[in-house]
Amino acid sequence: MQKTESFTFHVPGLDELAEVLQAGLKSNYAEVQVSVIECPDLTQKPFGFPVKGICGKARIADVGGVPYLVPLARLDKIYNISTVAKEIELPGAYLLGAGAVSHRTLGINAELIFSVLAESEHKAAVNGSYIAQISPTDGGCLLEKYSDKYSDCDFGLLSNLYASEGKPGKVIQVSASRRTGKENFVSCMRKSLERHYGNKPVGMGGTFIIQEGKAKIHIMPPEFSTCPLETDEDVNSWLKFYEMKAPLICQSVFVSRDPGFDLRVEHTHCFSHHGEGGHYHTDTTPETVQYVGYFHPAETLYRIDRPKQTHMVGRD
């Protein structure tokens, strides 16, 4: 594992965060309800996580980064989720979030939707993650449960992870429907926090469901680009975009403001039980979209293997 840096987040109380998010989301959605509740049992449908909650010693890990993907992929950048859990001082953690698969394991490139209970001293890891790849048969989405084909907990290039002890507890429930503004669900929450807390960065993670409507989703091609991807236009031409239908279960990590660690300030991947998933951009049906999510603030940021040479291309 490469160099790890850490930073202590500003951690407001849950009631205060709920008020800030309620006020911010109202500018972007016709109907908004934010409240503090007991975390629902996330082992149940539609989640199916290996833990009941997202509480306990919450932290965020930003591993690797987009500069390891573009302009040209660094195929040597392979990481392990259980090693990351130890590196963030929470062995046996439950981690959710968004990243890329290990090319070494799959032989191709694909989106990884994290839901992993890392190994602990007495228990093996439980990998409930999903892979979204471009189907080699019809060019559609091929969504598979990771453990149906692979036994490791590796990933490649980059990831944005929210980690906790996976315990039940109080969380912030965010419900929003009928989008009236231009921001996506995650950007709206993140920017609401940034406006309110300014130079006191707040980190959050959790899971949300797009219950109604459709969403703009991308999947990376199975082959890495051999031509350098130098601009956002290059990247978007390389990616394959889809419109996918609800319900979509989304694993999301966001930080209100980068405190100087070259972070990807928001990153969300989704899966479903109807064969669709990938990297969430926004909903495409503002009149009918409905979101409900469960989030918790993180105490600490861990920046692992920060790229020495960086850029801002491909971070949407």
KEROMI-43571 format. One record per atom (N, C-alpha, C): x, y, z. Coordinates in steps of 0.1 Angstrom, whole numbers, plus 5000, padded with zeros to 4 digits. Each point is the difference from the previous one (the first is absolute). Example, Ala and Ser with C-alpha at 12.3 -4.5 7.8 and 13.67 -1.06 7.14 Angstrom:
513249435078499150125000500950125000499650114993500950115000499250115008
***
This chain:
500849885000499250125000500950135000499650094992500750134999499850095012500650124999499850105011498650035003499750015013498750045004500050135008499250094997499950135007498650005006499850085011498750015007499750145003498750025002499450145003498849985009499850085010498849995008498950094995498949944997498950084994499350085011499350114996499050065009498849915001499549975012498949905001498950075008499050064992498950065007499049905005499150035009499049915005499149964989499349895001499149954990498850094998499550055011498850094998500450134992501250055003500550124993500249974985500649894998500249964986498749984992499049945007498749984994499450144996500150105009499550134997500750064988501349994999500850064989499649934987499949875000499649934988498650034996499150015009498650034997499950144993500750095005500050144994500650004986501149934999500749994987499349934989499449895004499349924990498750064995499450095008498850064996500150094988501350054997500250084989500149914987500049875001500249914989498949904998499149985010498949914999498750055006498949964994498750065004499649945013500449885003499649945013501349945007500250055012501249965007499649975015500549895005499949975014501349935006500650075009501349955006499849995015500349885005499849985014501049905005500150005014501049905006499149885005500449884996499349885003501049895004499449895005500949885001500249944987501249964997500449944987499149884997499449994989499249884996501049884999499549885002500849884999500549984985501350034998500550004986500349864995499849895009500149874995498749964992499050085001498749974994500050054986499049964992499850054987499550155000500450084990500849964988501550015002500550035012501450025002500849875000499749915009500749875000501550025004500350095009501450025004500449905011501349975002500449905010500050065014499550125002499950065014498650075001499650035012498750065002500050154999501250065002500050155000501350064995500150135001501250074995500650095011499849965012500450085012501249945007500850085007501149965008501350034994500750105006501450044995500050034985499150084996499950024985501250084995500449964988501250074994499949984985500750094993500049994985501549984995500149914990501249974994500050044985500950084996500150034986501349944995499949894992501249924996500350024986501350024997500550024986499350134995499549994987499450124995499949994985499250094994499750014986501450014992501050075005501350004992500649874998499549895007500549874997499249934989498950064996499149954989500350084987500050135001500350094988501150095003500850044990499849974986500249864996500949935007500249854997500049925013499449884999499849935012501349945006500150005013501149945007499649875005500249894992499549875004500749945012501150065004500749955012499350045013499050094999499350055012498949915004500349905008499149905006500050025015498850005006499850015014499149895005500049995014499249905006499150065011498749975000499150065009500349985015500549875003500349975014501350075005500950024990501250085003499650145003499150064991499650135002499350025014499249905004499350015013501150015012501149924998501050015011500750134999500250054988500750134998499350125006498649995000499250105006499749985014500749905006500049975014498649955004499449924991498749945003499949864994500949915004499949864995498749945002499549934990498649945001498950104997500450124995499050104997499049954989498850075000499149994988500350124991500249974987500350114991499150004988499550124997499150024988500650114992499650014987500550114992500249964986500950074993500150004985501549984996500249924990501449994995500149924988501249954997500249924988500549865004499749904992500449865002501649994999500549895005501349964997500149934987500850074991500249944986500749875001500849985011500749885002499149885002498950035008499049895003499149974989499450114994499049984990500549994985501250054998500650004986499450114992499150085005499350114993499950125010499550114995499650125008498550005002499650045012498550015003499850085012498750045003499750085011499849905012500450055012499849925012499150075010499049935005499150065009500249935013500750075010500549935012498949985010500049885006499349975012500749885007501050035008500949905005500250015015499949885006500449995014501449945000501050095003501449964999500349895010501149924997500449905009500450055013499849925011500450045013500949885005500450015012501049905006499449864999498749995003499449875001498949974989499850094991499049984989500550044986499649924991500450034986499150124995500550064989499250124995498749944994499050095000498849974993499850114989500149964987500050094989498750004994499250105003498650024993500050104989501250034995500150104989499449954987499850104991499549974986501050054990500049944988500850044989499050054989500250114994499350054988500950014989499849924989500950014988499150014988500650044989499350004987499949864995498849954997499849864996500749984986500849904999500749974988499149954989498749965004499149944990499150114993499550095008499150104995500350155003501150025007500450145003499250065011499149935006499250055011500849995013499350015011500649985014500049865004501149955004500149865006500450035015499049975009500250025014500149865007501149985007500249885007500450025015499649915008500550005014501549955000500850085006501549975000500349865004499449955012500349875006499549894992499250024990499549894991501149954991501050084998501149964991501450015006500250095010501350025005500049995016501249965005500149985014500850105008500650094992500950105007499250135003500750105006499550135003500950114995500549974988500950104994499250104991500650124998499550104991501250074993499750084990501150074993499850154999501150074998500150144995499550105010498749985005499450115008498849955008499750065011498749975007499850115010498750025002499550095010499149925010500449995012499449915009499650065013498849965005499550045013500149875009500750015011500249885008499450035014499549895006499550015014500049865006499649995012499949875007498849924995499250064992498849934995498949985010500050095010499049985011498750084997498949955006498850085000500250135008499250104999500150135007499350114992500150125005499350114994500750044987499250034990500450054987499150114995500550074990499250104994499249944988498750005001499249964989499650124991500349994987499850114991499049954989498950064999499049974990499850124991500149994987499850114991499349954987499150084995499449964987499650134992499849974987499750104990501150115000501049974992501250104999499650124992500250125006499750134994501350074996501149965005501350074997500949914991501250044999500949934990501049905007500150015014501049925007499549865001500949905000499649875003499949985015499549895005499649985014501350025009501149944996501250005008500650145000500150064988500650134999499350105008498649995000499250095007500349995015500149885005500349985015501450065003501049964991501450045003500150155000499450074990500150144998499350075011498949945005499350065012500950005012500849905002500949995011501150104998500550014988501150094997499650155003498850034995499550145002499950035015499649905008499750035014501349995009500949914997501249975008501250064994500050044988501250074994501349925001501050075007501349935001500149905011498949955005500049895010499449884993500849924994499549894991499249905008498949964994499249895006499949894990500349885005499949884991498849915004499349954990498949915002500049884991499349905004499949884991498749935004499549924991498849925002499549944988498749965000499449934989498650074998499750014987498650064997499449924988498750015000499349934989499350104991500249984987499250074991498749924998498950045006498849915001499250014988499950124994499250024988500850084989499749984988500750074989501249934994500850074992501249954994501250085002501249954998501250075003501049984989500950104998501150004991501249935007500449894994501149925006501049974990501350005004501049954990500749875005500649934990500849895003501350014992501149985006501350004993500149894990500650024989500349884991500949905006499949874994500849895006501550024997500350084989501450024996500450145004501150025006500550135003500450074987499850145000500450074988501550004997500449974988501450004996500450144996499150094997500350144997499850085013500950095003499850075012498750085000499349995011498750085002500450135008500150114992500550125005499050105005498749984996499050105003498749935005499150075006498749945004499349954988500150074988499449954988500549874996501449985001500649874997499449895009499950035012499549905010498649964997499250114998498549974997499849924987500950024990499949934988500449855002500949985009500549865003498949935009499450065009499049945009498849964991499249915006498749974993498950045010499050084995499050055008498749934998499249995010498749935000498950085007498849974997498950045009499449885007500149995013499649885007498850045009499249895002498750035007500149965015499250075008499849975014499449865002500149945012500850045011501549974998500850105004501549995000500550035014500949915005500550025014501450064998500350115006501250084997500950015012501249984999501050015010500850124998500050095010500450144998501050055010501050074996500950075009500350144995499950105010500250144996500650085011500850104996500750095009499750144996499650085009499550144997501050084993501349995004501150074994501349935002500850004990501349935001501050085008500449945012501050085008501449994995500249974987501450004995500649874998499249904998500549864998499749944986499650094990499749964987498949895000498950035006498949915002499150004988499349894998498850004991498950035010499450124999499150055011498749935000499649934989498849925001500149894989499549885004500149884991498949905005499249964990498849925003499949894989499949875005499749894991498849935004499249944991498849945003499949864995499149925006499649874995498549985001499549894995498649985000499749855001498849965000499649865000499349974986500250094991499549974986501150014990501349995004501149994991500650134995499750115006500650134996500850065012501150074996500850075010501250074994500750075008501250084995500250125008500650104993500450135006498850104998499550055011498850095000500550144997499250064990500250154997498950085005498849974996498850075004498849934995498850045005498849954995499650064986499349934992499650064987498550024999499349985012498550025000499750095012500350134999499850085012498650015005499049984992498650025004499649885009500649884998499549885007501049945010501350065000501049935008499750015015500349895007499949995014501349945006500650065010501149955007499749985014500649905006500049995015501449945004500750065009501349965004500350005014501149935005500450005014501550035000500350105008501450055000500550035014501350005001500650035013501350084998500350095008501350074999501249925004501150024993501349945004500850085009500849945008500850075010501450034994500549914992501450014995500149974985500850074993500449974986501349935000500149904992501349934997500350014985501150064996500450024986501149904998499749904992500949894997500650004986501350004999500750004987499550114991500150135005499750114992500950024988499450014988500950024988500950125001501349984996500950115001499850104989499649954988499750094989498550004998499350115001498650005000499450104989498749994999499250094991498549995004499250084994498549995003499249944989500649934991499249944989499349875005498849984996499349885002499549985014499650115007499649985014498550025002499250014989498650025001499349875007
***
